[in-house]
């Protein structure tokens, strides 16, 4: 398992319209811990990532509100074997500006990630796990100590966006906050200032 430098993987353009209303998505949203052993499509992955941090307006404005538009969040996708159609297992970083993925680590690391999260087995059994991390200094630079609160508020916005987008795609999610931060950082080989805040497991519900 080594870092590789490969060409970015361009994601399909996200769709601004769906067949499920916001109200229906709110009504149907539930946490799921059992997922089908079926891969997601590139289009579904694209839509989930766009709902989390995608560009939605001029000046790089994103799908989730951010204090002072400081955008401290970084998203890594832990993809299992056959988790995404025609995409090798590995850890990928989401490039917001280019709406693309770059390979961060190769190999299926879902079980190791689950081990950092009190052994919650669904993390290892779902097609993908979205790990939302933060660079707190981006926001603290403007807001000082208060910035930490703003970052944590922002990750909540992202979690809700992803969960509702999943419903609209016929998928399901579960939000995970119970994990050992330092161990997650080791498994994903995160740089020191990048701190994991949230794990979102996603897939097709049973």
C-alpha positions in Angstrom: 0.0 0.0 0.0 1.8 3.1 -1.2 1.0 6.6 -2.3 0.8 6.9 -6.1 0.9 10.0 -8.3 -1.6 9.5 -11.0 -3.7 11.7 -13.3 -6.8 13.1 -11.6 -10.0 11.2 -12.2 -12.6 13.6 -13.5 -16.1 13.0 -12.1 -19.3 13.4 -14.1 -21.0 16.7 -14.0 -23.5 16.8 -11.1 -27.2 17.2 -11.9 -28.9 20.3 -10.4 -32.3 18.6 -10.6 -33.7 15.4 -9.2 -36.9 13.4 -8.9 -37.3 13.6 -5.1 -38.3 16.8 -3.3 -36.5 18.2 -0.3 -39.5 17.5 1.8 -39.7 13.8 0.7 -35.9 13.4 1.3 -36.3 14.8 4.8 -39.2 12.5 5.5 -37.4 9.4 4.3 -33.9 10.0 5.7 -32.9 7.3 8.2 -29.6 6.0 9.4 -28.8 2.6 7.8 -26.2 0.1 9.0 -26.9 -2.6 6.4 -25.9 -2.2 2.8 -26.2 -4.3 -0.3 -23.0 -5.7 -1.8 -23.5 -3.6 -4.9 -21.2 -0.9 -6.3 -22.3 2.7 -6.6 -21.9 4.4 -10.0 -19.6 7.2 -10.8 -22.6 9.5 -11.2 -23.8 8.7 -7.7 -20.4 9.3 -6.2 -20.2 12.6 -8.1 -23.5 13.7 -6.8 -22.7 12.8 -3.2 -19.4 14.7 -3.3 -21.0 17.7 -5.0 -23.7 17.9 -2.3 -20.9 17.9 0.3 -18.6 20.6 -1.0 -19.3 21.1 -4.7 -19.1 24.5 -6.4 -22.6 26.0 -6.7 -21.9 29.7 -7.4 -19.6 32.4 -8.5 -16.4 33.0 -6.5 -16.1 29.3 -5.6 -19.2 29.3 -3.4 -20.0 25.8 -2.2 -23.0 23.6 -1.4 -22.6 24.0 2.3 -22.3 27.3 4.2 -18.9 28.1 5.6 -18.1 30.9 8.1 -16.5 33.7 6.2 -16.2 31.4 3.2 -13.0 30.0 4.7 -13.8 26.4 3.6 -11.8 24.4 6.1 -13.0 20.9 5.1 -11.2 18.3 3.1 -13.0 15.1 1.9 -11.4 11.7 1.5 -13.4 8.7 0.1 -12.5 5.2 1.3 -13.6 3.0 -1.6 -13.9 -0.8 -1.1 -13.2 -3.6 -3.5 -16.0 -3.2 -6.2 -17.3 -0.2 -4.2 -17.5 2.1 -7.2 -18.0 0.8 -10.8 -14.7 0.8 -12.6 -12.7 2.3 -9.8 -10.0 0.5 -7.9 -10.2 0.2 -4.2 -8.3 2.9 -2.4 -8.5 6.2 -0.6 -9.2 9.2 -2.8 -9.1 12.9 -2.2 -11.9 15.1 -3.6 -10.6 18.1 -5.5 -13.4 20.6 -5.2 -12.3 23.1 -7.8 -11.9 20.5 -10.5 -14.7 18.2 -9.3 -12.3 15.3 -9.5 -10.6 12.6 -7.5 -6.9 12.0 -6.9 -5.6 8.7 -5.5 -4.2 9.2 -2.0 -3.6 5.5 -1.0 -4.2 2.3 -2.9 -5.9 -0.8 -1.4 -9.1 -1.6 0.5 -8.8 0.1 3.9 -12.4 -0.2 5.1 -11.6 -2.8 7.7 -8.7 -0.8 9.1 -11.0 2.3 9.2 -13.7 0.2 11.0 -11.1 -0.8 13.6 -10.5 2.8 14.4 -14.2 3.3 15.0 -14.8 0.8 17.8 -15.1 -2.1 15.3 -18.4 -0.8 13.8 -18.6 -3.5 11.1 -20.8 -1.6 8.7 -17.9 0.7 7.9 -16.1 -2.3 6.5 -19.1 -3.7 4.7 -20.5 -0.6 2.8 -19.2 0.3 -0.7 -17.7 3.7 0.4 -16.9 5.7 3.5 -16.7 9.4 3.2 -14.2 10.8 5.8 -14.7 14.5 6.3 -11.6 16.2 7.7 -10.8 19.8 8.7 -7.9 22.2 8.5 -8.9 24.3 11.5 -6.3 27.1 10.9 -8.1 28.2 7.7 -11.0 29.3 9.9 -9.1 30.1 13.0 -7.0 32.6 11.1 -10.1 34.8 10.8 -12.1 33.9 13.9 -9.5 32.8 16.4 -10.7 30.2 19.0 -14.3 30.7 17.9 -13.3 29.3 14.6 -13.3 25.7 16.0 -17.0 26.0 16.7 -17.7 27.3 13.2 -15.8 24.3 11.7 -17.9 21.9 13.7 -21.1 23.6 12.6 -20.0 23.4 9.0 -19.4 19.7 9.1 -22.9 19.2 10.3 -24.2 21.1 7.3 -22.2 18.8 5.1 -23.5 15.7 6.8 -27.1 16.8 6.3 -26.6 17.6 2.7 -25.0 14.2 2.0 -27.7 12.3 3.8 -30.5 14.1 1.9 -28.7 13.7 -1.4 -28.3 10.0 -0.7 -32.1 9.6 -0.2 -32.7 11.4 -3.5 -30.4 8.9 -5.2 -32.1 5.8 -3.6 -29.1 5.4 -1.3 -28.7 5.4 2.5 -26.1 6.7 4.9 -25.1 6.6 8.5 -23.1 9.3 10.3 -20.3 8.2 12.5 -18.6 10.3 15.1 -17.3 7.5 17.4 -13.7 6.9 16.3 -10.1 7.4 17.5 -9.0 10.5 15.7 -5.2 9.8 15.7 -5.8 6.2 14.5 -7.9 7.4 11.6 -5.1 9.8 10.8 -2.6 7.0 10.7 -4.8 4.7 8.6 -5.4 7.4 6.0 -1.9 8.8 6.4 -3.2 12.3 6.9 -0.9 15.3 7.3 -0.6 16.5 10.9 -2.9 19.5 10.6 -5.7 17.6 8.9 -8.1 16.3 11.5 -10.9 13.8 10.9 -14.3 14.9 12.1 -16.9 12.7 10.5 -17.2 9.3 8.8 -20.2 8.9 6.5 -20.9 5.3 5.3 -23.0 5.1 2.2 -24.5 2.5 -0.1 -27.6 0.9 -1.4 -29.8 0.0 1.6 -31.0 -3.6 2.3 
